[in-house]
Amino acid sequence: TMHPAQRANQDDAGDDGEDDDRNSNPDYEQLKGLWTSELACPELLPHDAETVAKNAEEISNREDAVEELLRRSIQQRGGGGGSRRGTSSSSGELASLVAQITRMDTDRTRYMLVDLTRMRLAKIENHALHYRTLADQMTEEEEGGLLHASSDCIRDQFF
């Protein structure tokens, strides 16, 4: 089996024209950079809450778009009659195809967000004593900021 980072690198190396939409999305590219950096680094990297939040919002927006495309696809396939039926049916099939592609793209982004969170949690769990020592050395102001940021992140990710 191939590691996700190897698959991502293989996909990037072989695709010149594919993924143009995602490549033009700076939030997606930033998330991809965070994900690959976290994967390659043995230490916990600083958390980029803004990029994570933007991509989580993008996922929500895309899910709404997929639902709308599927609704439109069903309406166009089921509705219409006479000579318009062929055109309406092909429009419905096109909307369904676009919905499937958008869903797949959304699933890729979701995978990166979930895997980034999983990697970060695994690093914290595996090196809990080290991070506890660092936490003991923090000032009260740093602790408060960290707790506030982590609670916001958890709330945004899972609720």
C-alpha positions in Angstrom: 0.0 0.0 0.0 1.1 3.5 -0.7 1.3 6.2 2.0 -1.1 9.2 1.4 1.9 11.6 1.0 3.4 9.4 -1.7 0.0 9.3 -3.5 -0.2 13.0 -3.3 3.3 13.5 -4.6 2.7 10.9 -7.4 -0.6 12.7 -8.3 1.2 16.1 -8.4 4.1 14.8 -10.5 2.0 13.1 -13.2 -0.8 15.7 -13.7 0.0 18.7 -15.7 -3.5 20.0 -16.7 -5.6 18.2 -14.1 -6.7 19.8 -10.8 -6.6 23.3 -12.4 -9.5 24.4 -10.2 -7.9 23.3 -7.0 -4.5 24.7 -8.0 -6.1 28.1 -8.5 -7.6 28.0 -5.0 -5.0 29.5 -2.6 -6.8 28.1 0.5 -6.7 24.6 -0.9 -3.0 25.0 -1.8 -2.3 26.4 1.7 -4.0 23.4 3.3 -2.1 21.0 1.1 1.1 22.6 2.1 0.2 22.4 5.8 -0.8 18.7 5.4 2.4 17.7 3.6 4.6 19.7 6.1 2.9 18.1 9.1 3.3 14.7 7.5 7.0 15.3 6.9 7.9 16.9 10.2 8.4 14.8 13.3 7.5 17.7 15.6 4.2 19.4 16.0 4.0 22.4 13.7 2.2 25.6 14.6 -1.6 25.4 13.9 -3.0 27.5 11.1 -6.6 28.0 12.3 -7.4 30.4 9.6 -6.6 28.1 6.7 -8.4 25.2 8.5 -11.5 27.3 9.0 -11.5 28.6 5.4 -11.3 25.1 4.0 -14.0 23.8 6.5 -16.3 26.6 5.3 -15.5 25.8 1.6 -16.5 22.1 2.3 -19.8 23.3 3.7 -20.4 25.6 0.7 -19.5 22.8 -1.8 -21.8 20.4 0.0 -24.6 22.9 -0.5 -23.7 23.2 -4.1 -23.7 19.4 -4.6 -27.2 19.2 -3.1 -28.5 21.9 -5.4 -26.9 20.2 -8.4 -28.4 16.9 -7.5 -31.8 18.5 -7.0 -31.6 20.2 -10.4 -30.5 16.9 -12.0 -33.5 15.1 -10.6 -35.9 17.9 -11.7 -34.4 18.0 -15.2 -34.5 14.2 -15.7 -38.0 13.9 -14.3 -39.6 17.1 -15.8 -40.1 18.2 -19.3 -41.7 16.5 -22.2 -41.9 16.3 -26.0 -38.8 17.5 -27.9 -37.3 19.2 -24.9 -37.0 15.8 -23.0 -33.7 14.9 -24.7 -32.1 18.3 -23.9 -33.5 18.3 -20.4 -32.2 14.8 -19.8 -28.7 15.6 -21.0 -28.7 18.7 -18.8 -29.7 16.6 -15.9 -26.9 14.1 -16.6 -24.4 17.0 -16.8 -25.6 18.4 -13.5 -25.2 15.0 -12.0 -21.7 14.6 -13.3 -20.7 18.0 -12.0 -22.2 17.1 -8.6 -20.1 13.9 -8.5 -16.9 15.7 -9.5 -17.6 18.4 -6.9 -18.3 15.8 -4.2 -15.0 14.0 -5.0 -13.1 17.2 -4.8 -14.8 18.0 -1.5 -13.9 14.6 -0.2 -10.3 15.1 -1.0 -10.2 18.4 0.9 -12.1 16.8 3.8 -9.6 13.9 3.9 -6.7 16.4 4.2 -8.4 18.3 7.1 -9.2 15.0 8.9 -5.8 13.6 8.3 -4.1 16.8 9.4 -6.0 16.7 12.7 -5.3 13.0 13.1 -1.6 13.5 12.6 -1.5 16.5 15.0 -3.4 14.5 17.7 -1.1 11.5 17.2 2.0 13.7 17.7 0.6 15.1 20.9 -0.4 11.7 22.2 3.0 10.1 21.3 5.0 13.0 22.9 2.7 14.0 25.7 5.5 14.3 28.3 7.5 16.6 26.0 4.5 18.8 25.3 3.5 18.8 29.0 7.0 20.1 29.8 6.6 22.9 27.2 3.2 23.7 28.7 4.7 24.0 32.2 7.1 26.6 30.8 4.4 28.7 29.3 3.2 32.0 30.8 -0.5 32.3 31.9 -1.1 34.5 28.8 0.3 31.9 26.4 -1.8 29.2 28.1 -5.0 31.2 27.8 -4.4 31.9 24.1 -3.6 28.3 23.4 -6.7 27.1 25.2 -8.9 29.6 23.5 -7.5 28.7 20.1 -7.8 25.0 20.6 -11.4 25.2 21.8 -12.3 27.3 18.8 -10.6 24.8 16.5 -12.4 21.8 18.0 -15.7 23.6 17.9 -15.2 24.6 14.3 -14.0 21.2 13.2 -16.6 19.0 14.9 -19.7 21.0 15.7 
